[in-house]
């Protein structure tokens, strides 16, 4: 078995193998077109058995926003799949090792991913860091809460027209949202490309406030159904971002009021999305829980040093990392003026945990106290968990915004 990055002339074979791994006979045309826009060949790995690709995995290069508005270099894990003929042979383990080693060499302190199955990635040190929610809206029960204001105007645009407005809204929102992906120029072109299934073309709606400044947008698709001649269309929101309460109410009101639509669905929103509290009947949203983003520190000291903090203080943490044993050790974190400095230490640990806990608490979406109550860590000095929560907390729920 050979493990290496793929060449450009192996792209089609990689796409076929990835599709086969997910139970598809061939790669869909829209997936191929989208992947061509975003692929980084020097970060796209294949497992080759007698020259044929049987395992796939890739990374995106970007930064993530941390608590306090700082940024951290991030390796975004994506396109992971192994052919059913080659499961249980350690292929995914070796691909993950290749990716994390490369990220470490490039100085990226953390890796993140959105999991097809959460249980797959725990053995590689990824911890659930960003829980979220999905909506399957019962439109006939939607009622807006008193005082919810909808202002300005919403405009439909082509992707080309909308692209600069989408990026401006995205960057305005992302600048203060922990966990938010900060894409490269090339990645923005991919995110806002509009490439979709032929029967489900993506539409773009941009909301402008009363001064004409864009403050929200929605990327969505409509699947048409007319059972027995009656319209029963499903509108699926691919991405919705709103920088203001008025922008949120306006863009959602627009989506809920589109003619011939009987159902609005979306996936992977932040837990504190204001729409819940803008509803007089929150149950109309039919919200369900999602596990969205998983985080894995690659270099423990660098990861904790890169993060911002809400309170100053000192914390000594013993960390066990079975997949990358070089991370195992005791670390002293000192925070002054909201900025952290972390290094190995011989001091007695106040908290003992696995790497999953550090990843889980990294963006402030899960508290140390919650993980302590779940039995996921050991508090060795009374008050250490409470101190950790004060330091690591976030005033807003983390959210990566994009699905990668």
KANOR-V856311 format. One record per pair of residues at least 24 apart in sequence whose ideal C-beta (glycine too) atoms are under 7 Angstrom apart, sorted by the first residue. I is the first residue (numbers start at 1). J is the second residue. D is the distance in Angstrom with one decimal. If there is no record, write none. Layout:
BEGIN
i=I j=J d=D
i=I j=J d=D
END
This chain:
BEGIN
i=1 j=47 d=6.0
i=1 j=48 d=7.0
i=1 j=49 d=5.7
i=2 j=48 d=4.2
i=3 j=45 d=6.6
i=3 j=47 d=5.5
i=3 j=94 d=5.3
i=3 j=95 d=6.6
i=3 j=98 d=5.6
i=4 j=45 d=6.9
i=4 j=46 d=6.8
i=5 j=41 d=6.5
i=5 j=42 d=5.7
i=5 j=43 d=7.0
i=5 j=44 d=5.9
i=5 j=45 d=5.7
i=6 j=41 d=6.3
i=6 j=44 d=5.2
i=6 j=46 d=4.8
i=8 j=41 d=5.7
i=10 j=46 d=7.0
i=11 j=39 d=7.0
i=13 j=53 d=5.3
i=14 j=44 d=6.8
i=14 j=46 d=6.0
i=14 j=53 d=5.7
i=14 j=56 d=6.0
i=17 j=53 d=4.1
i=17 j=54 d=6.5
i=17 j=56 d=5.6
i=17 j=83 d=6.5
i=18 j=56 d=4.6
i=18 j=79 d=5.8
i=18 j=81 d=5.1
i=20 j=83 d=5.8
i=21 j=56 d=6.5
i=21 j=81 d=3.0
i=21 j=82 d=5.8
i=21 j=83 d=5.5
i=22 j=81 d=5.8
i=30 j=195 d=5.3
i=30 j=196 d=5.8
i=30 j=197 d=5.5
i=33 j=195 d=5.1
i=34 j=190 d=6.6
i=34 j=193 d=6.6
i=34 j=195 d=4.5
i=37 j=189 d=6.2
i=37 j=190 d=4.0
i=37 j=193 d=5.8
i=38 j=187 d=6.3
i=38 j=190 d=4.1
i=43 j=102 d=6.9
i=45 j=95 d=5.4
i=45 j=98 d=5.3
i=45 j=99 d=6.4
i=47 j=91 d=4.8
i=47 j=94 d=6.9
i=47 j=95 d=6.1
i=49 j=86 d=6.7
i=54 j=82 d=6.8
i=54 j=83 d=4.7
i=54 j=86 d=4.5
i=54 j=91 d=6.9
i=55 j=82 d=4.4
i=55 j=86 d=6.5
i=55 j=91 d=4.1
i=55 j=92 d=6.8
i=55 j=95 d=5.7
i=56 j=80 d=6.7
i=56 j=81 d=5.0
i=57 j=95 d=4.1
i=57 j=96 d=7.0
i=57 j=99 d=5.9
i=59 j=99 d=5.5
i=59 j=103 d=6.7
i=60 j=187 d=6.8
i=60 j=404 d=5.8
i=61 j=184 d=6.8
i=62 j=181 d=5.5
i=62 j=182 d=5.9
i=62 j=183 d=5.5
i=62 j=184 d=6.2
i=62 j=187 d=6.4
i=63 j=182 d=4.3
i=64 j=112 d=6.6
i=64 j=179 d=6.1
i=64 j=180 d=6.8
i=64 j=181 d=6.1
i=64 j=182 d=6.8
i=65 j=174 d=5.9
i=65 j=175 d=6.9
i=65 j=177 d=5.9
i=65 j=178 d=5.7
i=65 j=179 d=6.7
i=65 j=180 d=4.4
i=65 j=182 d=6.4
i=66 j=178 d=5.9
i=66 j=306 d=6.6
i=66 j=307 d=4.6
i=66 j=308 d=5.1
i=67 j=178 d=5.0
i=67 j=307 d=6.3
i=67 j=308 d=4.6
i=67 j=309 d=6.6
i=67 j=310 d=6.5
i=67 j=363 d=6.8
i=67 j=364 d=5.1
i=67 j=394 d=4.8
i=68 j=308 d=2.4
i=68 j=309 d=6.8
i=68 j=338 d=5.5
i=69 j=175 d=6.3
i=69 j=176 d=5.7
i=69 j=308 d=6.7
i=70 j=306 d=6.8
i=70 j=308 d=4.6
i=71 j=182 d=6.3
i=72 j=109 d=5.7
i=72 j=110 d=5.9
i=72 j=303 d=7.0
i=72 j=306 d=4.1
i=72 j=307 d=6.7
i=73 j=107 d=6.3
i=73 j=108 d=4.3
i=73 j=109 d=6.2
i=74 j=108 d=6.1
i=74 j=110 d=5.6
i=74 j=111 d=7.0
i=74 j=112 d=5.7
i=75 j=99 d=6.8
i=75 j=103 d=3.7
i=75 j=108 d=4.6
i=75 j=111 d=4.4
i=76 j=112 d=5.6
i=76 j=113 d=6.9
i=76 j=404 d=5.3
i=77 j=111 d=5.7
i=77 j=112 d=7.0
i=77 j=113 d=3.9
i=78 j=404 d=5.3
i=96 j=124 d=4.9
i=100 j=298 d=5.8
i=100 j=324 d=6.6
i=103 j=298 d=5.4
i=104 j=298 d=5.2
i=104 j=299 d=6.3
i=108 j=298 d=6.3
i=109 j=297 d=6.7
i=109 j=298 d=5.9
i=109 j=299 d=5.0
i=109 j=302 d=4.0
i=109 j=303 d=3.9
i=109 j=306 d=5.3
i=110 j=295 d=5.9
i=110 j=296 d=6.5
i=110 j=297 d=5.6
i=110 j=298 d=6.0
i=110 j=303 d=5.2
i=110 j=362 d=6.8
i=111 j=296 d=4.6
i=111 j=298 d=5.8
i=112 j=293 d=5.7
i=112 j=294 d=6.6
i=112 j=295 d=5.3
i=113 j=294 d=5.3
i=114 j=292 d=6.4
i=114 j=293 d=6.3
i=114 j=403 d=5.9
i=114 j=404 d=6.6
i=115 j=294 d=5.7
i=118 j=291 d=5.2
i=118 j=294 d=7.0
i=121 j=294 d=5.6
i=122 j=356 d=6.5
i=123 j=323 d=6.9
i=124 j=296 d=6.8
i=124 j=323 d=5.2
i=125 j=296 d=4.7
i=125 j=321 d=5.9
i=125 j=323 d=4.8
i=125 j=324 d=6.6
i=125 j=355 d=4.5
i=125 j=356 d=6.4
i=125 j=359 d=7.0
i=126 j=294 d=4.0
i=126 j=295 d=6.7
i=126 j=296 d=4.4
i=126 j=359 d=6.1
i=127 j=294 d=6.4
i=127 j=295 d=6.1
i=127 j=356 d=3.5
i=127 j=357 d=6.3
i=127 j=359 d=3.6
i=127 j=360 d=3.5
i=128 j=291 d=5.2
i=128 j=294 d=5.7
i=128 j=360 d=5.7
i=128 j=366 d=6.8
i=129 j=293 d=5.5
i=129 j=294 d=6.3
i=129 j=295 d=4.0
i=129 j=359 d=5.8
i=129 j=360 d=5.1
i=129 j=362 d=5.5
i=129 j=363 d=5.3
i=129 j=365 d=5.4
i=129 j=366 d=6.4
i=129 j=398 d=6.9
i=130 j=179 d=5.2
i=130 j=292 d=4.6
i=130 j=293 d=3.6
i=130 j=363 d=6.2
i=130 j=365 d=4.7
i=130 j=398 d=4.8
i=130 j=399 d=6.4
i=130 j=400 d=6.5
i=131 j=271 d=6.1
i=131 j=289 d=6.6
i=131 j=290 d=6.8
i=131 j=291 d=6.1
i=131 j=292 d=6.5
i=131 j=365 d=6.2
i=132 j=268 d=5.2
i=132 j=269 d=5.6
i=132 j=270 d=5.9
i=132 j=271 d=5.9
i=132 j=290 d=4.4
i=132 j=292 d=4.2
i=132 j=399 d=6.7
i=133 j=269 d=5.5
i=133 j=271 d=6.0
i=133 j=287 d=4.8
i=133 j=288 d=6.6
i=133 j=289 d=6.2
i=133 j=290 d=5.9
i=134 j=266 d=6.3
i=134 j=267 d=4.6
i=134 j=268 d=6.5
i=134 j=269 d=6.9
i=134 j=287 d=6.9
i=134 j=288 d=5.1
i=134 j=290 d=5.5
i=135 j=265 d=6.9
i=135 j=266 d=5.2
i=135 j=269 d=7.0
i=135 j=285 d=4.5
i=135 j=286 d=6.5
i=135 j=287 d=5.7
i=136 j=265 d=5.2
i=136 j=286 d=4.5
i=137 j=256 d=6.9
i=137 j=264 d=4.2
i=137 j=284 d=6.3
i=137 j=285 d=5.6
i=137 j=286 d=6.6
i=138 j=284 d=5.0
i=138 j=286 d=6.0
i=139 j=256 d=5.9
i=139 j=262 d=6.5
i=139 j=263 d=7.0
i=139 j=264 d=6.4
i=141 j=281 d=5.6
i=141 j=284 d=3.8
i=142 j=256 d=5.5
i=142 j=284 d=4.9
i=143 j=279 d=6.9
i=143 j=280 d=4.0
i=143 j=281 d=5.2
i=144 j=278 d=6.4
i=144 j=279 d=6.9
i=144 j=280 d=6.1
i=145 j=278 d=5.6
i=145 j=279 d=6.1
i=145 j=280 d=4.7
i=148 j=249 d=5.1
i=148 j=278 d=4.7
i=149 j=246 d=5.3
i=149 j=249 d=6.3
i=150 j=246 d=6.7
i=150 j=249 d=4.8
i=150 j=250 d=4.5
i=150 j=253 d=5.2
i=151 j=209 d=6.4
i=151 j=210 d=5.4
i=151 j=246 d=4.7
i=151 j=250 d=6.5
i=152 j=207 d=6.0
i=152 j=208 d=5.0
i=152 j=209 d=4.5
i=152 j=210 d=5.2
i=152 j=246 d=7.0
i=152 j=250 d=6.2
i=153 j=208 d=5.7
i=154 j=205 d=5.4
i=154 j=207 d=4.7
i=154 j=250 d=6.1
i=154 j=251 d=6.5
i=154 j=254 d=4.5
i=155 j=206 d=5.5
i=156 j=203 d=6.6
i=156 j=204 d=6.8
i=156 j=205 d=5.7
i=157 j=204 d=5.1
i=157 j=206 d=5.6
i=159 j=192 d=6.1
i=159 j=193 d=6.8
i=159 j=194 d=3.9
i=159 j=204 d=5.9
i=162 j=204 d=4.5
i=162 j=206 d=5.5
i=163 j=192 d=5.1
i=165 j=206 d=5.0
i=165 j=214 d=4.3
i=165 j=217 d=6.9
i=166 j=192 d=5.1
i=166 j=217 d=5.4
i=168 j=214 d=6.1
i=169 j=214 d=5.3
i=169 j=215 d=6.5
i=169 j=216 d=6.5
i=169 j=217 d=5.4
i=169 j=241 d=5.7
i=169 j=243 d=6.2
i=170 j=241 d=6.0
i=170 j=401 d=6.9
i=172 j=243 d=5.2
i=173 j=241 d=5.1
i=173 j=243 d=5.0
i=174 j=401 d=6.2
i=177 j=396 d=6.4
i=177 j=398 d=7.0
i=177 j=399 d=5.7
i=178 j=363 d=4.3
i=178 j=364 d=5.6
i=178 j=394 d=5.1
i=178 j=398 d=4.1
i=179 j=293 d=5.9
i=179 j=363 d=4.2
i=179 j=365 d=6.9
i=179 j=398 d=3.3
i=179 j=399 d=5.6
i=179 j=400 d=5.2
i=180 j=399 d=6.4
i=180 j=400 d=6.3
i=180 j=401 d=5.2
i=181 j=400 d=5.1
i=181 j=401 d=6.0
i=181 j=402 d=5.2
i=181 j=404 d=6.9
i=191 j=402 d=5.7
i=196 j=221 d=6.2
i=202 j=238 d=6.4
i=205 j=251 d=6.6
i=205 j=254 d=5.9
i=207 j=247 d=5.3
i=207 j=250 d=4.9
i=207 j=251 d=4.8
i=209 j=244 d=6.9
i=209 j=246 d=6.6
i=209 j=247 d=6.9
i=215 j=242 d=6.8
i=215 j=243 d=4.6
i=215 j=244 d=4.9
i=215 j=247 d=3.9
i=216 j=241 d=6.5
i=216 j=242 d=3.8
i=216 j=243 d=6.5
i=216 j=247 d=3.4
i=216 j=248 d=6.5
i=216 j=250 d=6.5
i=216 j=251 d=4.2
i=217 j=241 d=5.9
i=217 j=251 d=6.9
i=218 j=251 d=5.2
i=218 j=255 d=5.9
i=220 j=255 d=6.6
i=222 j=261 d=6.7
i=231 j=260 d=3.9
i=232 j=262 d=4.8
i=233 j=260 d=5.1
i=233 j=261 d=4.8
i=233 j=262 d=6.4
i=234 j=263 d=4.6
i=234 j=265 d=6.4
i=235 j=261 d=4.7
i=235 j=263 d=7.0
i=235 j=264 d=4.8
i=236 j=265 d=5.0
i=237 j=264 d=6.8
i=237 j=266 d=3.7
i=239 j=402 d=6.9
i=240 j=266 d=6.7
i=241 j=401 d=6.5
i=245 j=274 d=5.9
i=248 j=274 d=4.9
i=248 j=275 d=6.2
i=248 j=278 d=6.7
i=249 j=278 d=5.4
i=268 j=292 d=5.1
i=268 j=403 d=6.3
i=270 j=397 d=4.7
i=270 j=399 d=3.8
i=271 j=397 d=4.3
i=272 j=396 d=6.1
i=272 j=397 d=4.1
i=292 j=400 d=6.7
i=293 j=400 d=5.0
i=295 j=359 d=3.9
i=295 j=360 d=7.0
i=295 j=362 d=4.8
i=295 j=363 d=6.8
i=296 j=355 d=6.9
i=296 j=359 d=5.1
i=297 j=327 d=6.9
i=297 j=355 d=6.0
i=297 j=358 d=5.3
i=297 j=359 d=5.7
i=300 j=327 d=4.9
i=300 j=331 d=5.9
i=300 j=358 d=6.8
i=301 j=331 d=6.1
i=301 j=342 d=4.6
i=301 j=343 d=5.5
i=301 j=344 d=6.6
i=304 j=331 d=6.8
i=304 j=333 d=5.3
i=304 j=340 d=5.7
i=304 j=342 d=3.8
i=305 j=340 d=5.4
i=305 j=341 d=5.7
i=305 j=342 d=4.7
i=307 j=340 d=5.8
i=307 j=362 d=6.6
i=308 j=338 d=5.6
i=308 j=339 d=6.9
i=309 j=335 d=4.5
i=309 j=338 d=5.4
i=309 j=340 d=5.6
i=309 j=391 d=4.8
i=309 j=392 d=6.8
i=310 j=390 d=6.9
i=310 j=391 d=6.5
i=310 j=393 d=5.2
i=311 j=390 d=4.6
i=311 j=391 d=5.1
i=312 j=336 d=5.5
i=312 j=337 d=6.9
i=313 j=387 d=5.6
i=313 j=391 d=5.2
i=315 j=350 d=6.3
i=315 j=384 d=6.8
i=315 j=387 d=6.3
i=315 j=388 d=5.7
i=315 j=391 d=6.5
i=316 j=345 d=6.3
i=316 j=347 d=5.0
i=316 j=348 d=6.8
i=316 j=349 d=5.1
i=316 j=350 d=4.9
i=317 j=349 d=6.1
i=317 j=351 d=5.0
i=317 j=353 d=6.8
i=318 j=349 d=3.6
i=318 j=352 d=4.2
i=319 j=353 d=6.3
i=319 j=355 d=5.8
i=319 j=358 d=6.2
i=320 j=354 d=5.0
i=321 j=355 d=4.2
i=327 j=355 d=6.1
i=335 j=391 d=5.8
i=349 j=380 d=5.9
i=350 j=380 d=5.7
i=350 j=381 d=3.9
i=350 j=384 d=3.7
i=351 j=377 d=5.9
i=351 j=378 d=6.9
i=351 j=379 d=5.9
i=351 j=380 d=6.6
i=351 j=384 d=5.1
i=351 j=385 d=6.6
i=351 j=388 d=6.5
i=352 j=377 d=6.7
i=352 j=378 d=4.4
i=352 j=380 d=6.1
i=353 j=377 d=3.8
i=361 j=392 d=5.2
i=363 j=394 d=6.7
i=363 j=398 d=3.7
i=364 j=392 d=5.8
i=364 j=393 d=5.4
i=364 j=394 d=2.8
i=364 j=398 d=6.0
i=365 j=397 d=6.2
i=365 j=398 d=4.3
i=367 j=393 d=7.0
i=368 j=392 d=6.6
END
